[in-house]
Amino acid sequence: MEIVGVRVELPANTPMVLLQEVDGDRRLLPIYIGNPEAAAIHSALEGIEPPRPLTHDLFVQTISAIGAHVSGVTVTEMRDHTFLAELTITDATGDERSISCRPSDGCAIAVRCGAPIHAAESVLDEAGKAPAAEVPEESEIIDEFHDFLENVNPEDFGES
């Protein structure tokens, strides 16, 4: 999965992180999140570094300081309209441990350390959305209209 971005869903003004499959059907997975997590993900995606470490930065630095690293985040299931996730930490010996987390925190951490984000196939089957058909650029629409005007004949409209 890749993070497409953080958006605010109107009219409720609810932030969401939008994930998309890298391969396959390229399904989208919208996950509603809190404002602080949305800000944390957005600032990391934009490469904004705070003067002092924020919570997710501190977590990544702490994991690194003990000789471990975040090896991935997986959105594991959806229960009662709530997404669940696991953060996988690999220690210096190669042992992995999974820690339950909110998908928003997992994404905020993954962005900071370049860890991959995954979603269980069952989650994508249940909550994934097909990507919207590509909308033509405004210039493409105008070009098509100009082509139409240049090539139209009165006979194309039949008799009135």
BARO-265301 format. One record per atom (N, C-alpha, C, O, CB): x, y, z; residue number from 1. Coordinates in steps of 0.001 Angstrom, whole numbers, always signed. Glycine has a CB too. Layout:
BEGIN
X|Y|Z|NUM
...
END
This chain:
BEGIN
+850|-1169|+0|1
+0|+0|+0|1
+896|+1232|+0|1
+2031|+1203|+474|1
-967|-2|+1220|1
+360|+2294|-536|2
+1042|+3575|-463|2
+51|+4612|+25|2
-1154|+4498|-200|2
+1645|+3977|-1837|2
+574|+5621|+694|3
-293|+6697|+1156|3
-484|+7660|-1|3
+473|+8256|-494|3
+302|+7423|+2410|3
-1734|+7805|-429|4
-2068|+8741|-1496|4
-2095|+10154|-918|4
-1682|+11110|-1574|4
-3438|+8379|-2153|4
-2578|+10274|+295|5
-2609|+11571|+942|5
-3527|+11583|+2138|5
-4155|+10584|+2489|5
-3031|+12626|-31|5
-3580|+12743|+2749|6
-4480|+12980|+3863|6
-5470|+14023|+3373|6
-5084|+15058|+2831|6
-3711|+13450|+5172|6
-6744|+13740|+3569|7
-7786|+14645|+3075|7
-8803|+14891|+4178|7
-8870|+14162|+5168|7
-8481|+14064|+1812|7
-9586|+15931|+3980|8
-10700|+16204|+4889|8
-11976|+15885|+4140|8
-12237|+16437|+3071|8
-10692|+17693|+5400|8
-12760|+14999|+4703|9
-14024|+14572|+4100|9
-15113|+15565|+4489|9
-15368|+15801|+5669|9
-14405|+13123|+4551|9
-15743|+16134|+3482|10
-16819|+17089|+3728|10
-18160|+16381|+3640|10
-18217|+15373|+2936|10
-16758|+18262|+2726|10
-19205|+16786|+4257|11
-19362|+18013|+5027|11
-18976|+17857|+6492|11
-19035|+18835|+7238|11
-20777|+18488|+4933|11
-18588|+16680|+6925|12
-18331|+16447|+8347|12
-16982|+16988|+8818|12
-16709|+17002|+10018|12
-18401|+14974|+8636|12
-16136|+17434|+7886|13
-14787|+17909|+8224|13
-13991|+16855|+8983|13
-13283|+17168|+9941|13
-14869|+19188|+9054|13
-14113|+15608|+8549|14
-13415|+14505|+9182|14
-12179|+14159|+8365|14
-12290|+13886|+7170|14
-14340|+13277|+9330|14
-11000|+14165|+8989|15
-9800|+13809|+8234|15
-9749|+12312|+7942|15
-10273|+11489|+8693|15
-8549|+14235|+8999|15
-9100|+11990|+6828|16
-8898|+10580|+6481|16
-7532|+10428|+5833|16
-7018|+11344|+5193|16
-10024|+10062|+5531|16
-6964|+9250|+6015|17
-5770|+8895|+5264|17
-6255|+7975|+4154|17
-7080|+7090|+4384|17
-4655|+8206|+6178|17
-5742|+8188|+2960|18
-6167|+7394|+1817|18
-4993|+6536|+1372|18
-3963|+7047|+931|18
-6679|+8299|+652|18
-5164|+5226|+1494|19
-4150|+4270|+1073|19
-4566|+3669|-263|19
-5756|+3575|-562|19
-3946|+3161|+2141|19
-3588|+3264|-1064|20
-3895|+2621|-2339|20
-2950|+1459|-2550|20
-1761|+1528|-2239|20
-3796|+3624|-3511|20
-3517|+377|-3093|21
-2694|-777|-3432|21
-1640|-363|-4450|21
-1923|+389|-5382|21
-3563|-1937|-3980|21
-434|-858|-4263|22
+641|-569|-5206|22
+482|-1453|-6437|22
+750|-1017|-7556|22
+2030|-785|-4549|22
+53|-2680|-6235|23
-129|-3642|-7315|23
-1595|-4055|-7394|23
-2439|-3554|-6651|23
+775|-4880|-7107|23
-1872|-4955|-8288|24
-3217|-5527|-8373|24
-4242|-4543|-8883|24
-4006|-3820|-9850|24
-3646|-6035|-7033|24
-5386|-4525|-8217|25
-6521|-3702|-8645|25
-6358|-2229|-8281|25
-7168|-1400|-8696|25
-7796|-4231|-8032|25
-5323|-1894|-7511|26
-5056|-515|-7071|26
-6240|+66|-6296|26
-6560|+1251|-6388|26
-4739|+378|-8282|26
-6886|-841|-5514|27
-8020|-390|-4699|27
-7572|+666|-3698|27
-6436|+670|-3225|27
-8669|-1579|-3961|27
-8508|+1562|-3394|28
-8279|+2607|-2408|28
-8852|+2167|-1073|28
-9889|+1506|-1017|28
-8903|+3947|-2859|28
-8173|+2538|-5|29
-8646|+2210|+1332|29
-8700|+3502|+2149|29
-7681|+3944|+2680|29
-7723|+1142|+2015|29
-9894|+4110|+2251|30
-10026|+5334|+3048|30
-10219|+4971|+4518|30
-11063|+4141|+4855|30
-11214|+6202|+2541|30
-9431|+5597|+5384|31
-9522|+5340|+6820|31
-9676|+6680|+7532|31
-8807|+7547|+7442|31
-8262|+4560|+7345|31
-10788|+6836|+8237|32
-11007|+8064|+9000|32
-10078|+8080|+10199|32
-9903|+7071|+10883|32
-12485|+8186|+9452|32
-9479|+9251|+10447|33
-8487|+9381|+11513|33
-8736|+10676|+12283|33
-9591|+11477|+11907|33
-7043|+9354|+10936|33
-7990|+10870|+13349|34
-8103|+12088|+14142|34
-7265|+13219|+13554|34
-6381|+12995|+12728|34
-7680|+11819|+15580|34
-7561|+14427|+13995|35
-6828|+15599|+13520|35
-5326|+15546|+13833|35
-4524|+15857|+12953|35
-7423|+16842|+14128|35
-4916|+15167|+15047|36
-3475|+15135|+15325|36
-2722|+14139|+14438|36
-1616|+14417|+13976|36
-3242|+14789|+16785|36
-3342|+12972|+14208|37
-2695|+11965|+13362|37
-2643|+12437|+11912|37
-1657|+12206|+11212|37
-3440|+10617|+13456|37
-3707|+13098|+11466|38
-3714|+13640|+10099|38
-2583|+14649|+9933|38
-1873|+14635|+8928|38
-5081|+14304|+9773|38
-2419|+15519|+10918|39
-1341|+16514|+10867|39
+22|+15834|+10886|39
+939|+16261|+10185|39
-1458|+17500|+12046|39
+160|+14778|+11684|40
+1435|+14067|+11784|40
+1792|+13384|+10467|40
+2944|+13432|+10036|40
+1381|+13033|+12911|40
+822|+12756|+9835|41
+1071|+12085|+8549|41
+1378|+13119|+7479|41
+2335|+12972|+6719|41
-147|+11220|+8127|41
+567|+14161|+7423|42
+754|+15198|+6403|42
+2131|+15857|+6520|42
+2825|+16021|+5517|42
-347|+16261|+6520|42
+2524|+16229|+7724|43
+3820|+16899|+7885|43
+4968|+15975|+7496|43
+5955|+16426|+6914|43
+4000|+17377|+9331|43
+4851|+14691|+7811|44
+5911|+13745|+7426|44
+5953|+13558|+5913|44
+7034|+13481|+5327|44
+5698|+12384|+8119|44
+4785|+13483|+5276|45
+4745|+13347|+3816|45
+5357|+14568|+3132|45
+5981|+14450|+2077|45
+3297|+13146|+3335|45
+5175|+15727|+3732|46
+5699|+16973|+3168|46
+7166|+17203|+3534|46
+7786|+18154|+3057|46
+4862|+18150|+3646|46
+7720|+16327|+4384|47
+9119|+16474|+4780|47
+9356|+17577|+5792|47
+10477|+18065|+5938|47
+9954|+16730|+3579|47
+8309|+17968|+6484|48
+8436|+19021|+7497|48
+9017|+18413|+8769|48
+8463|+17469|+9331|48
+7055|+19698|+7785|48
+10134|+18967|+9209|49
+10759|+18480|+10437|49
+10528|+19483|+11552|49
+10932|+20640|+11442|49
+12272|+18233|+10232|49
+9878|+19045|+12629|50
+9623|+19963|+13740|50
+10930|+20261|+14480|50
+11874|+19473|+14419|50
+8569|+19367|+14713|50
+10981|+21393|+15174|51
+12204|+21735|+15898|51
+12517|+20740|+17023|51
+13681|+20526|+17364|51
+12085|+23136|+16473|51
+11490|+20147|+17583|52
+11654|+19110|+18613|52
+10835|+17906|+18159|52
+9820|+18074|+17483|52
+11194|+19620|+20054|52
+11255|+16703|+18518|53
+10518|+15519|+18055|53
+9093|+15468|+18607|53
+8850|+15693|+19793|53
+11265|+14252|+18453|53
+8168|+15164|+17706|54
+6787|+14926|+18117|54
+6664|+13460|+18521|54
+7636|+12708|+18435|54
+5774|+15288|+16969|54
+5501|+13059|+18951|55
+5313|+11710|+19501|55
+5770|+10606|+18557|55
+6487|+9698|+18975|55
+3864|+11499|+19845|55
+5365|+10668|+17284|56
+5735|+9615|+16342|56
+7234|+9640|+16053|56
+7851|+8589|+15879|56
+4943|+9764|+15036|56
+7825|+10841|+16003|57
+9271|+10959|+15816|57
+9999|+10320|+16994|57
+10958|+9571|+16813|57
+9689|+12443|+15660|57
+9534|+10624|+18196|58
+10141|+10081|+19403|58
+10076|+8553|+19409|58
+11036|+7887|+19799|58
+9448|+10646|+20646|58
+8951|+8006|+18980|59
+8800|+6552|+18937|59
+9838|+5933|+17999|59
+10505|+4964|+18359|59
+7373|+6169|+18486|59
+9970|+6496|+16799|60
+10932|+5973|+15821|60
+12357|+6089|+16361|60
+13156|+5164|+16213|60
+10806|+6729|+14475|60
+12675|+7226|+16988|61
+14014|+7417|+17551|61
+14295|+6440|+18683|61
+15414|+5943|+18813|61
+14175|+8845|+18053|61
+13287|+6164|+19500|62
+13446|+5229|+20621|62
+13686|+3818|+20112|62
+14570|+3119|+20606|62
+12208|+5257|+21533|62
+12906|+3400|+19131|63
+13076|+2059|+18555|63
+14491|+1922|+17985|63
+15150|+901|+18183|63
+12009|+1790|+17444|63
+14943|+2940|+17288|64
+16287|+2934|+16712|64
+17360|+2897|+17801|64
+18367|+2204|+17661|64
+16487|+4163|+15820|64
+17141|+3644|+18882|65
+18128|+3718|+19967|65
+18333|+2381|+20661|65
+19404|+2130|+21214|65
+17701|+4753|+20986|65
+17327|+1524|+20638|66
+17481|+211|+21274|66
+17920|-854|+20261|66
+17902|-2049|+20554|66
+16161|-213|+21941|66
+18312|-403|+19075|67
+18858|-1324|+18078|67
+17822|-2073|+17260|67
+18134|-3088|+16638|67
+19725|-2304|+18749|67
+16613|-1587|+17257|68
+15547|-2240|+16483|68
+15104|-1294|+15377|68
+15568|-158|+15285|68
+14333|-2634|+17398|68
+14199|-1784|+14541|69
+13618|-922|+13510|69
+12187|-1375|+13211|69
+11805|-2521|+13448|69
+14483|-946|+12213|69
+11424|-436|+12688|70
+10055|-742|+12282|70
+10144|-1395|+10915|70
+10646|-791|+9967|70
+9140|+548|+12254|70
+9662|-2621|+10808|71
+9760|-3330|+9534|71
+8460|-3334|+8746|71
+8426|-3820|+7616|71
+10195|-4741|+9773|71
+7388|-2800|+9327|72
+6155|-2696|+8561|72
+4944|-2424|+9419|72
+4964|-2575|+10641|72
+5937|-3941|+7783|72
+3888|-2018|+8739|73
+2587|-1784|+9357|73
+1573|-2529|+8505|73
+1625|-2474|+7276|73
+2245|-237|+9466|73
+652|-3224|+9158|74
-388|-3945|+8431|74
-1752|-3604|+9005|74
-1985|-3748|+10206|74
-145|-5466|+8486|74
-2653|-3152|+8139|75
-4052|-2985|+8531|75
-4620|-4401|+8493|75
-4767|-4991|+7422|75
-4859|-1963|+7566|75
-4935|-4937|+9661|76
-5237|-6366|+9785|76
-6703|-6733|+9672|76
-7044|-7798|+9156|76
-4736|-6853|+11072|76
-7572|-5855|+10153|77
-8999|-6189|+10102|77
-9853|-4953|+10329|77
-9371|-3885|+10705|77
-9340|-7260|+11145|77
-11132|-5145|+10084|78
-12108|-4102|+10345|78
-13158|-4723|+11247|78
-13795|-5718|+10900|78
-12739|-3527|+9014|78
-13324|-4111|+12420|79
-14272|-4642|+13395|79
-15214|-3522|+13821|79
-14762|-2500|+14339|79
-13534|-5250|+14629|79
-16505|-3698|+13613|80
-17504|-2673|+13961|80
-17136|-1317|+13377|80
-17164|-304|+14077|80
-17646|-2558|+15483|80
-16794|-1299|+12101|81
-16461|-87|+11358|81
-15179|+595|+11854|81
-14939|+1768|+11567|81
-17610|+885|+11440|81
-14365|-152|+12599|82
-13097|+379|+13094|82
-11970|-480|+12540|82
-11988|-1705|+12652|82
-13062|+409|+14659|82
-10986|+189|+11937|83
-9832|-525|+11400|83
-8846|-820|+12522|83
-8631|+4|+13411|83
-9151|+291|+10276|83
-8254|-1998|+12467|84
-7212|-2404|+13410|84
-5928|-2627|+12630|84
-5957|-3004|+11459|84
-7622|-3693|+14200|84
-4799|-2391|+13290|85
-3522|-2558|+12609|85
-2483|-3121|+13575|85
-2681|-3151|+14789|85
-3040|-1217|+12019|85
-1379|-3562|+12997|86
-242|-4038|+13774|86
+1024|-3418|+13231|86
+1224|-3318|+12020|86
-151|-5577|+13747|86
+1868|-3006|+14146|87
+3173|-2457|+13829|87
+4174|-3574|+14083|87
+4190|-4153|+15170|87
+3499|-1162|+14681|87
+4999|-3881|+13106|88
+5987|-4945|+13272|88
+7349|-4325|+13521|88
+7836|-3508|+12739|88
+6025|-5874|+12031|88
+7959|-4738|+14641|89
+9283|-4264|+15051|89
+10252|-5435|+14949|89
+9963|-6537|+15416|89
+9260|-3672|+16508|89
+11398|-5184|+14336|90
+12440|-6212|+14233|90
+13625|-5762|+15090|90
+14140|-4656|+14918|90
+12877|-6448|+12729|90
+14057|-6637|+16021|91
+15178|-6253|+16885|91
+16513|-6610|+16231|91
+16549|-7132|+15117|91
+15059|-6942|+18262|91
+17589|-6327|+16926|92
+18939|-6508|+16375|92
+19243|-7967|+16040|92
+20101|-8234|+15199|92
+19975|-5988|+17359|92
+18557|-8916|+16679|93
+18798|-10334|+16406|93
+17932|-10861|+15269|93
+18068|-12013|+14859|93
+18546|-11152|+17656|93
+17034|-10005|+14757|94
+16150|-10423|+13676|94
+14800|-10918|+14150|94
+13949|-11276|+13335|94
+16805|-11486|+12880|94
+14591|-10945|+15469|95
+13290|-11355|+15995|95
+12264|-10269|+15736|95
+12536|-9080|+15906|95
+13377|-11664|+17503|95
+11074|-10698|+15319|96
+9992|-9759|+15043|96
+8941|-9822|+16137|96
+8644|-10886|+16679|96
+9357|-10051|+13680|96
+8394|-8673|+16445|97
+7280|-8575|+17374|97
+6220|-7679|+16738|97
+6531|-6660|+16122|97
+7741|-8018|+18767|97
+4974|-8082|+16901|98
+3869|-7268|+16394|98
+3188|-6586|+17565|98
+2930|-7201|+18600|98
+2852|-8129|+15588|98
+2903|-5310|+17384|99
+2272|-4504|+18418|99
+987|-3930|+17830|99
+997|-3349|+16744|99
+3229|-3366|+18930|99
-104|-4094|+18544|100
-1374|-3547|+18091|100
-1281|-2026|+18067|100
-731|-1413|+18981|100
-2539|-4016|+19001|100
-1827|-1426|+17008|101
-1809|+36|+16906|101
-2997|+507|+16076|101
-3659|-283|+15402|101
-477|+532|+16279|101
-3248|+1789|+16140|102
-4246|+2368|+15250|102
-3588|+2526|+13883|102
-2397|+2832|+13810|102
-4790|+3747|+15798|102
-4335|+2326|+12803|103
-3741|+2497|+11477|103
-3132|+3884|+11280|103
-2104|+4023|+10617|103
-4786|+2247|+10410|103
-3757|+4903|+11850|104
-3240|+6265|+11690|104
-1865|+6413|+12340|104
-973|+7030|+11759|104
-4219|+7282|+12294|104
-1687|+5856|+13536|105
-375|+5916|+14185|105
+637|+5080|+13415|105
+1787|+5486|+13249|105
-467|+5432|+15644|105
+207|+3914|+12946|106
+1095|+3070|+12152|106
+1567|+3775|+10892|106
+2744|+3703|+10536|106
+398|+1776|+11785|106
+644|+4459|+10216|107
+1014|+5200|+8995|107
+1949|+6356|+9321|107
+2912|+6593|+8592|107
-244|+5730|+8281|107
+1680|+7083|+10408|108
+2533|+8211|+10798|108
+3947|+7725|+11106|108
+4920|+8409|+10789|108
+1941|+8945|+12024|108
+4064|+6558|+11718|109
+5380|+5993|+12023|109
+6044|+5479|+10753|109
+7226|+5736|+10526|109
+5259|+4858|+13057|109
+5298|+4758|+9928|110
+5855|+4189|+8690|110
+6418|+5267|+7772|110
+7483|+5085|+7183|110
+4785|+3392|+7947|110
+5715|+6380|+7647|111
+6179|+7468|+6787|111
+7516|+8002|+7296|111
+8393|+8344|+6502|111
+5129|+8605|+6727|111
+7671|+8074|+8601|112
+8879|+8633|+9189|112
+10105|+7742|+9009|112
+11234|+8230|+8964|112
+8656|+8886|+10648|112
+9880|+6450|+8909|113
+11045|+5558|+8820|113
+11092|+4765|+7517|113
+11942|+3888|+7359|113
+11045|+4598|+9988|113
+10202|+5057|+6596|114
+10227|+4392|+5299|114
+9795|+2936|+5333|114
+10159|+2157|+4451|114
+11588|+4476|+4732|114
+9028|+2566|+6338|115
+8566|+1176|+6453|115
+7375|+947|+5522|115
+6588|+1862|+5280|115
+8178|+840|+7923|115
+7246|-268|+5004|116
+6106|-559|+4117|116
+4790|-635|+4889|116
+4753|-969|+6073|116
+6341|-1874|+3369|116
+3726|-316|+4178|117
+2378|-402|+4733|117
+1633|-1464|+3930|117
+1675|-1474|+2700|117
+1631|+995|+4685|117
+959|-2347|+4640|118
+204|-3426|+3997|118
-1235|-3399|+4514|118
-1531|-2779|+5535|118
+867|-4819|+4269|118
-2100|-4068|+3803|119
-3476|-4281|+4270|119
-3843|-5718|+3946|119
-3543|-6227|+2866|119
-4489|-3266|+3604|119
-4496|-6359|+4899|120
-4950|-7729|+4683|120
-5938|-7742|+3518|120
-6724|-6812|+3341|120
-5601|-8316|+5975|120
-5884|-8795|+2742|121
-6787|-8934|+1595|121
-8243|-8858|+2033|121
-9078|-8289|+1330|121
-6529|-10257|+864|121
-8548|-9433|+3201|122
-9931|-9398|+3702|122
-10389|-7960|+3982|122
-11561|-7636|+3789|122
-10057|-10247|+4984|122
-9473|-7103|+4435|123
-9809|-5699|+4680|123
-10095|-5001|+3353|123
-11065|-4253|+3229|123
-8661|-4979|+5439|123
-9244|-5252|+2368|124
-9444|-4644|+1051|124
-10734|-5142|+401|124
-11434|-4378|-264|124
-8249|-4944|+138|124
-11044|-6424|+595|125
-12294|-6964|+45|125
-13508|-6303|+689|125
-14511|-6050|+23|125
-12357|-8486|+248|125
-13412|-6027|+1981|126
-14544|-5457|+2709|126
-14662|-3937|+2542|126
-15766|-3414|+2385|126
-14423|-5795|+4178|126
-13538|-3236|+2574|127
-13602|-1769|+2623|127
-12901|-1071|+1462|127
-12969|+152|+1342|127
-13006|-1290|+3904|127
-12232|-1836|+612|128
-11523|-1221|-506|128
-12486|-692|-1553|128
-13557|-1255|-1777|128
-10569|-2219|-1139|128
-12094|+379|-2179|129
-12908|+1009|-3222|129
-12135|+989|-4531|129
-10921|+1196|-4552|129
-13295|+2469|-2832|129
-12845|+738|-5616|130
-12203|+793|-6930|130
-11807|+2239|-7194|130
-12551|+3158|-6852|130
-13152|+247|-8062|130
-10642|+2449|-7799|131
-10252|+3837|-8100|131
-11223|+4454|-9093|131
-11738|+3783|-9987|131
-8810|+3895|-8660|131
-11458|+5731|-8918|132
-12366|+6440|-9829|132
-11759|+6478|-11217|132
-10540|+6527|-11380|132
-12656|+7878|-9325|132
-12624|+6456|-12208|133
-12135|+6571|-13584|133
-11415|+7900|-13715|133
-11809|+8900|-13114|133
-13303|+6456|-14625|133
-10371|+7898|-14498|134
-9605|+9122|-14651|134
-10450|+10192|-15317|134
-11113|+9951|-16326|134
-8334|+8865|-15457|134
-10410|+11353|-14744|135
-11144|+12493|-15281|135
-10219|+13201|-16262|135
-9082|+13524|-15920|135
-11631|+13466|-14139|135
-10696|+13444|-17471|136
-9839|+14114|-18436|136
-9466|+15516|-17961|136
-10245|+16187|-17283|136
-10527|+14185|-19797|136
-8276|+15937|-18325|137
-7826|+17290|-18009|137
-8707|+18293|-18743|137
-9261|+17986|-19799|137
-6331|+17486|-18389|137
-8832|+19486|-18184|138
-9651|+20525|-18797|138
-9155|+20821|-20219|138
-9959|+21038|-21125|138
-9630|+21809|-17936|138
-7835|+20828|-20408|139
-7292|+21124|-21738|139
-7680|+20049|-22752|139
-7886|+20351|-23928|139
-5765|+21252|-21673|139
-7780|+18785|-22298|140
-8196|+17704|-23196|140
-9640|+17910|-23639|140
-9973|+17693|-24804|140
-8040|+16331|-22507|140
-10492|+18328|-22714|141
-11898|+18554|-23041|141
-12025|+19704|-24046|141
-12793|+19617|-25004|141
-12714|+18860|-21757|141
-11275|+20769|-23820|142
-11318|+21920|-24728|142
-10808|+21526|-26107|142
-11393|+21915|-27117|142
-10485|+23090|-24166|142
-9708|+20745|-26159|143
-9177|+20286|-27454|143
-10212|+19455|-28204|143
-10386|+19620|-29412|143
-7889|+19462|-27250|143
-10901|+18560|-27492|144
-11928|+17737|-28137|144
-13058|+18607|-28677|144
-13572|+18348|-29765|144
-12486|+16697|-27148|144
-13449|+19635|-27928|145
-14514|+20521|-28370|145
-14074|+21303|-29618|145
-14862|+21473|-30549|145
-14913|+21490|-27234|145
-12818|+21778|-29641|146
-12308|+22484|-30822|146
-12307|+21560|-32040|146
-12679|+21974|-33138|146
-10883|+23024|-30559|146
-11886|+20305|-31842|147
-11906|+19334|-32941|147
-13327|+19152|-33465|147
-13547|+19089|-34675|147
-11329|+17976|-32479|147
-14285|+19068|-32550|148
-15679|+18920|-32938|148
-16136|+20111|-33779|148
-16750|+19941|-34832|148
-16565|+18773|-31697|148
-15828|+21325|-33298|149
-16253|+22530|-34017|149
-15625|+22618|-35406|149
-16276|+23061|-36353|149
-15895|+23773|-33211|149
-14371|+22203|-35533|150
-13691|+22267|-36820|150
-14240|+21261|-37816|150
-14167|+21489|-39024|150
-12216|+22042|-36635|150
-14778|+20170|-37342|151
-15195|+19087|-38228|151
-16701|+18902|-38334|151
-17157|+17994|-39029|151
-14589|+17820|-37768|151
-17474|+19731|-37670|152
-18915|+19554|-37689|152
-19493|+20086|-39017|152
-19034|+21092|-39558|152
-19565|+20275|-36476|152
-20493|+19388|-39508|153
-21210|+19777|-40724|153
-22683|+19921|-40386|153
-23188|+19229|-39502|153
-21000|+18736|-41872|153
-23374|+20809|-41078|154
-24822|+20942|-40821|154
-25551|+19622|-41022|154
-26554|+19369|-40355|154
-25432|+22010|-41736|154
-25073|+18777|-41925|155
-25740|+17503|-42174|155
-25670|+16558|-40976|155
-26489|+15649|-40841|155
-25130|+16835|-43384|155
-24667|+16785|-40095|156
-24532|+15934|-38905|156
-25740|+16035|-37993|156
-25975|+15146|-37174|156
-23281|+16306|-38131|156
-26523|+17124|-38128|157
-27653|+17345|-37242|157
-28976|+16921|-37856|157
-30008|+17017|-37191|157
-27720|+18787|-36855|157
-28985|+16460|-39088|158
-30220|+16021|-39730|158
-31107|+17193|-40076|158
-30715|+18355|-39964|158
-30969|+15055|-38836|158
-32303|+16865|-40497|159
-33251|+17914|-40876|159
-34028|+18349|-39670|159
-34291|+17568|-38755|159
-34202|+17436|-41978|159
-34401|+19640|-39683|160
-35183|+20123|-38547|160
-36587|+20434|-38973|160
-37402|+20856|-38153|160
-34543|+21353|-37925|160
END
